[in-house]
Amino acid sequence: MTQERLWQVLDPLWADPRVLSALFCGSAAAIVLLKWLDHRRIQQKMEEARRTRDLALERMEKAARRFKQENPGTQAAHILSLTMVELAEKLKEGSLSPESVLYSYIGKALEVNQEVNCVIDFIHGCEDQLQKLKKQKEKGLLYGIPVSIKDHIDCKGHVSTGGLVKFLGQVKEEDSVIVQVLKSQGAIPFVKTNIPQTMINYDCSNLIFGQTLNPLNHQKTPGGSSGGEGALIAGGGSLLGIGSDVAGSIRLPSSFCGLCGLKPTGFRISKLGVISPIAGMSSVIGMLGPMARDVDSLALCMKALLCEEMFRLDPTVPPIPFDEEVYTSSKPLRIGYYEEDGYFQPSPSMKRAVQQTRKLLQEAGHTIVPFAPPKIDYMVDELFTRGIFSDGAAHLVDSFKGDIVDPNLKSQFNTYRLPALVKRILAIILKPIVSMEIFHLYSRKSARWGTFHMVGCTTQCFAALCQEVIKVPYS
């Protein structure tokens, strides 16, 4: 009876245009208000994260200034000029102290960050780690080496943001396995570095911490997604960084910033304690890996990481140590190469780099064999692209709930959230022209494109690799 009486009262009102108009306007106003409140909540979270970052940078500055005042004779310029291998030797023999090295790099990291905005947090536990090193009788392979860590790799007492608001405030209770192993080998993780929002981007920008610039040219991107690592190391603020790579996220920043980087074989290094906006990739394996200024530094890092501590902490990692015999062998190798893969058109510099590398390797006595990658269309279209977005990017789109999309990612995001039918129609239309278009888009700025492709190293990267591996001077 109550319902009937209610409808008797409301029924005449539904026919009144003024009532309907008021209801519509009220609903619209409520929706706008809720969206504004949600936007404001997101903005407040980001502002709080930026304040936390600023406080961390102030703490870094105070620590560096205090050490400099207490140790005025420290030759920071000399320390910063040493290669990682040279520095490791001097630290082990005691001619340099871990304190002088750490605070020299803290000071330099601050300078680089002021120019390119690459540091998002100071790992304050590094000072405690420094004190622990003094008490250790055995010195690990990375004794006293400061290490920078990519944002999404967990460090105890810090947040791994992934460039997303939803991860803010989630302070990690323990280190990731790779950070634990680095510490066990004597390394000192001291800063976390910037990434693009979601890390599925070849630029390095997010709305929380802003845009990171290339230290070699502030008008250019450092690449992504390990762009903060690339910028900090290239600027001289770090010797060794830990990045991650699915589709070029170590290799691209290394190339753009004139560094050396390694994406190891899948499952070679533990990924326990690493956040990701995409889950369930099986045909495409993301991997953590080192970034540094030379190949010898990468080798030293891999020797340190592939140890019993890694295999103990993560039993899913195959217990295969670094093969020193193979690495140091002078035995001629049989090496395959190609200048074009038949899918993506290389830039002239990439083709030239491959040709020059081939020549240097031949002169060093190696056998060089040209080959064509088999089933390249199937590999890229079916295994690679579909392997990354096997769910049609649904999980990635869900990651943006309660967030604001970075302008550099909007074109990608809008592509991801298109209905499946629209994507299929567009795929049929664009397939004949996408191979050429993707090259031209990459030349301008591939970070804005919504698909992925493999990119070779630049001439500089190839040259550095050849000079280090086969010890042949490059000109």
Buried (B, 14 or more C-beta within 10 A) or exposed (E): EEEEEEEEEEEEEEEEEEEEEEEEEEEEEEEEEEEEEEEEEBEEBBEEBBEBBEEBBEBBBEBBBEBBEEEEEBEBEEBBEBBBBEBBEBBBEEEBBBBBBBBBBBBBBBEBBEEBBBBBBBBBBBBEBBEEBEEEEEBBBBBBBBBBBBBBBBBBEBBBBBBBBBBBEEEBEEBBBBBBBBBBBBBBBBBBBBBBBBBBBBBBBBBBBBBBBBBBEEEEBBBBBBBBBBBBBBBBBBBBBBBBBBBBBBBBBBBBBBBBBBBBEEEBBBBEBBBBBBEEBEEBBBBBBBBBBBBBBBBBBBBBBBBEBBBEBBEEBEEEEBEEEEEEEEEEBEEEEBBBBEBBBBBEBBBBBBBBBBEBBEEBEBEBEEEEEEEBEEBBBEBBBBBBBBEBBEBBBEBBEEBBBBEBBEBBBEBBBBEEEEBEEEEEEEEEEBBEEBBEBBEEEBBBBBBBBBBBBBBBBBBBBBBBBBEBEBE
